[in-house]
Amino acid sequence: MAIWRKALFPFQILFAGAVLLRKKLYAKGVISRYVAPIPTIVVGNLATGGTGKTPMIDFLLRHFSQKKELGVLSRGYGRKSKGFLTVHANAPSSGVGDEPLMLAQKHPAVFTAVCENRPKGIVQMLQQNPRLEAIFLDDALQHLALHPRFKIVLTSFQKPWFDDALLPVGNLREPSSAASDADIVVVTKCPNTIDAESSTAFRVRLGLLPHQALFFTTLAYETHVRGSSTLPLKEFVKNTFVLITGIANPKPLVDFLKDQGADFTHLSYPDHHDFSKKEIASLKAMQQPILTTEKDAVRLATFALKEYHTIGVGVRFLDNEQAFLDLVQSAIDN
């Protein structure tokens, strides 16, 4: 933790007081909470960004959207619009947000929408599609106006909540005790293997309750890149290229590509970055093949870049994947 952030401790006390007061008002019913008529499953985290919520939503949709009529509701972070919008595959990312658009393109059969007010968004979705059987909510853990059916809380292996602190000193949006409401906790971006002793120690340090299920996952990058044609990654990395990332934590992808022996120039931008015409012109002037993430690709799609490829990333469970799926299936069915 940066030394300067420790100087913000007085503000942390004020922030903590505001968070706890808000939670108490909802808990006592002073402010009402909306309960949807169908299962609502939140995928969220305690910290700000970078834990892998969208890859987890993608994983869930791949496993359940063929069996159920599903919806996804997101705030649409970074969009330049307000209110409720249905997300179509050809929508501009500036209007709906990059992550919802990416999900809509990958899962065209799923009703994807954005709305900063989750209860209003759910009502609108059900009005437009009464056949919906369940809705996944991307990053709505702190949206207390909604009382979800099921909560999946993510924390990264590199920065678990027990090694973090409340804003503004740390990156937690609410105290770690809030995780006691989770039905499932998933530790993301883990090493490829974790022994039983380490997983047990992690559970203890997370402070989980006996009924809470704990799972460990890692990132699984695709073995091919996609552009005007699909190429094996091992062929693509034989030549130098430019890697463009505008995501919260590009380090896992950078490390992965280096492990493949790739030689590349990395242009790293802030999460959800809006690319300027000047940046695009500079990129074109480099005259090298480009590799980027699926999330960045939806923001770069309008610029007609040449030799432009994307690499996908998924979620891989280190063990007990079926147990995780069974728990989510139960939440959807009940």
N, C-alpha and C positions, 0 to 999 in steps of 0.2 A: 504494500500500500504506500502511495506517495506521501511524503511527510506533510506536504501542504494540505492534504485532505484531512489529516488529523486535526488541523486548526479549525476545521468546520464542525467540531464536536458539539458546540452549543446549538448549531442549526439542526444537528441530528436529533437532539432532544426535542426540539419543536416539531420536527417532522414525525418523530415517533409518537408524540402526543396527538397530532392530527390524525395519523393512521389509526391509532387505537380508539380514539373517540368515534371516528367514522364507523369502524367495525362494530363498536358497542351499540351505536344507534341502529344499525341494521339488525344486529343480533336480538335486541329488545323489541324490535318491531316498530320503533319510532319512524323509521323509513321502511316502506314495504319493499318486498322482493318479488320478482316475477318468477313463477314456476310454469314452464312450458307444458303443453299437453302431450308432448312426445319427449323421448329421451334426449337430453342435451349433455354432451360430453366435452368438458373443457380440457384443452392441452395448454398448459401455462408454465410459468416459472416464477420464482421469487425475485430473481435478479433481472437487471435490464439487459435484454438481448443476448444473442449468441449461444443459446443452449440447444438449438436444433428443433424448435417447435414445428417449423414448416416441413422438414424432412419426416418428422413423426406423423404429421397429418397426412402426408403423401403415403407413408407406409400403411396407415390405417385405411385410407381410401382404396389402395391396391388390394387389400385383403377383404374388404366388406362391401365395396360399391357394386360388385356383381351380384350380391345376394339381397341387398336392401336398397330402397330408395332413400338416398342420403343427401344431406346438404352440408355446406361449409359456410360459416359466417366469420368474417374477419373485420377488424376496424379499418383495414386498408391503410396501414401506416405510410405516411409520405404522400398520399394522394392529394390532388388539388381540387377536391370536390367535397361536398358535405351530404349528409343524409344517407338514405338507402339507395343502393344501386345493385342491380344484377350484373354479374361479371361474365361477359362473353369472351370467347377465345380471341376475338379480333378487337377487343377494347383497348384503348390507349392506356399504357401503364400509369401515366400521370393522373388519369381519372379514377383508377380503381386500386392502385398500389401494385408493386411488382410481385409480391408473394401470392396474393389472390389470383392474379392473372396467370402466373405460372401454374397454379393448381388447376385453374379452369382449362388451360390448354392441355394439361396432362390427363385430366379426368373430365371429358366433355359430358359424360352422362350424369355428373354430380351437379346439383344446383348450388352454385357458388355466388355469394353475395357479400357486400360490405355495408357496414353501418356502425357508427361510433356508439350508438345506443343499442346494446345487444337485445334487450326485450323488444324494442320496436322493430329491430331487424328480424327477429324470429317471427313476430306477428305478420310482418309483410311477406316473409318467405312462405308461411303456411297459407296465407291468402292466395298467393300466386301458385302454390303447388300443395294442395291439401293431402297429396299422397305421400308426402315426406314421412319417413319412419323414424329418423333420428338426425340430429344436427351436431356436427363437430364444430367447436368454437376455438379459433386460433388466438391464443393470448387474451383470455378473458378472466384469468384467475382473480384479478383485483377489481373486476367489474361487479361490485356487490349488489347492484340492482337486479342481477340475475341469480337465481338459486338453481344451479345445475344439478343434474341427476348424478353425475360421475366426474371425478377430477383426476387427471393425470398430470403430475407435477414433475418437471424436468430440472436437473441440475448437472452441470458439467463436471467431469472428472478432474479437470485442471483447476476449477474454481468452484468447489462445492459451497453450499451456504454456510457450512461450519467454519470455512476459512474466509468469510466475507463479513461485511458490516452494513448497517442500514445507511441509506442515502442521507446526506451527501458525503459522508465519510467513506462509505463503501458503495456497493452497487445493488443492495437489496431494496426492493420496493416496499417490503413489509418484513416484520421480524420473522426469523426462522421458525418460530412457534406456529406460524400460519400453516406450515406444512402438515400439521396434525389433522387438517381437514382433507388431506389427499387420500384417495382410494389406492392409487398406484404412484410410486416414485420411480423414475427412470434416471439412472446416471448415464449421461451421454458422453460421446467422444472419448471412450475408454481406450486403453491399450488393447491389443488383440486378444490377450488372455488375462484373467484375474483369478487367483487361487481362492480357495474357500476361506482361508484365514483373512485375506485382504477384504473380501466381500463382507464377512462378518464384522470386521472392524469398521468398515464404511457404514454399515447399518447402525452400529452403536453411535458413531460420531454424528450421523444424521439425526439421531434421536427419534427414530421411527417407533410407532406403537405396534403392538403385536399383530393387529389385524391388517396392517399396511403391507402391501406386496412391494418388493424391491427387485428391480431388474437392471442389468448392465448392458449397454449397447456401444457400438463403435460405428464410425462412418465407413461406408463401403462405396468406393468410387467405381464408376463403370469402366469396363475394359475397352470401350470404343468411344470415339469422339464423333459428334454429328455436325455436319455442315451441308454443303452442296452434295456431299456424299458421306457415307459412314466409313470411318477408318479405324483399324485397330490402334489403340493408344500407343502400343509399342512401335508402330510404324510412324505415327505422327511425331513422336518425340525424337526421332532420328534427326530432325532438322530444328534449328533454332526458331523460337516463336516468342510472341508477346503474351503474357498472362495478364488479363484484366480482372480485377476483383473489386466489387463494391459491397462487401459483406462484413458482418461484425468481426469475424475472426478467420482470416484467410490462411493462417499458419498450417492447419492440417492439410489443406490442399497443396500448399507450397512444399511441405515436407514430403507428401506423397509423390509429387512430380519429381522432386530431387531423388527420391528412392528409385524412380524409374530411369534415372540417368539423364533427365531432360536438361537442356541448356536453354534458358529463357530469361527475358527481361520482365520483371514483375511491376506492373503499375497498380498500386493499391489506393483505393478511394474509400471514403467513409461509407458506412452501411446505407443502402437505398440512394446512392449518389445519383443526382441528375447530371448527365454528361452535357457539357457545353459544346457549341459548334467549334470553338477553338481547340478543345481537348480532342474532339474527333478528327479535326484537321491534322493535329500533331500526330495522332495515332496513324492516320493514313500515310503520313509522310515517312513513317518508319519502314513501310513496305515489307512487312513480315507477316507470316501467318499469325492469327489471333486465336487464343483459347480463353474461354470465359465460362462462368457458371450458368446454370439454367436460370437462376434468379436475375443475374445481370443481363442475360440475353434478352429478356423481355423489355428492358430499358434501352438496349442497343439496337433493337430490331429495325427501327425506322431509319437508321443511318447508312444502310446499304454498304456495309463493310465487306471487303474482299477477303478471301481465304479465312473465313470466319467459322469457328467451331465451338461447340459447347461440350462440357463434360458433366454428366449427371452424378449425383450422390444419393445414396440411400442409407437406410438404417439396417444394421445387422446386430441381432441379439447374440450375446456371448453364450447364453444358455437360456432355457425355459421360455423360448419364444411362444410355444403353444399355450403355456400357462397364461401368458400375457394376453394372447388372442382370446382365450376362453373367458377371461375376466371382462374384456371389452364386449365380447359377444353377449355375455350375460347382461351387461348394462344396456345394450341396444335392445335386447329381447324383452327385458322386464320394464 
